Amino acid sequence: MKIQPFFDKRTSTLTYVVHDEASKVGVVIDSVMDFDAKNGRTWYESCEAVTQYIDTQRLTIPYVLDTHAHADHLSGMAYIKARYGARTVIGQFITTVQARFRDLYNLGPDFPVDGRQFDVLLNDGDELQVGPLTVQAIHTPGHTPACLTYQISDALFVGDTIFMPDFGTARCDFPGGSAEILYESIQKLYALPEATRIFTCHDYQPGGRALRYESTVGEERTTNIQLNIRTSKEEFVTRRRARDATLEMPALILPSLQVNIRAGCLPEPESNGVSYLKLPLNVL
Ligand SMILES: [Fe+2]
């Protein structure tokens, strides 16, 4: 199994292509659509780095997965789907996120909140077969209600559940987030064998250190600065809440969610052929 990371500098996001080397079948996890809010422009430079690799390796991509509805970048999954005929995959509880944000954006009763914008919805324990690889979904809510960790062989793609040990854990103050629930989700991951590899969805390079995106269950359990085996639930929840209270909303949360609950598609163009994003005022 080969794991190839791609780092999107603008959003500090890691996209992964994971494939079986013999069969050349693989998946894309957490792709990024480029977006410039200043002039309302979208483009696909970040996805093109991924597709160039896929094409050079001559891979078949039956699935494109998001770990959750990201709040810091627009998903590139629709682009990957169009390019390779890949089926889009996300957690079943995206329906909860869709319902909440349909109301926030006042999308009306016609906006479906049953997850139909995605091709496959996974529950805890569900599996996808990708050639000889098995992708297993582990429901790890807390950052959002729909967050999944994808386990492929000995590798976990944890999304925004935990980051590198020197950065800690995901924030829990978005709609539907919960520090108590995130604590329990991380315990699930920490119960896995110590050598299990962890691949993070972001790296913010604290202190200006070099990019890091891979750790292990053993390393996180012993050294994660916010939640390790010595941290009680009460301590974690208190500190997480205090920290979240100091954080600003991500710059792209309002554009991102509108696209990401639509599986990486822009809103339907209006009569002039232009897609519009809404900016709800005084609601977050
Ligand atoms: Fe996130």
Residues whose N, C-alpha, C, O or C-beta is under 5 A from the ligand:
A	BS01	LIG	H70 A71 D160
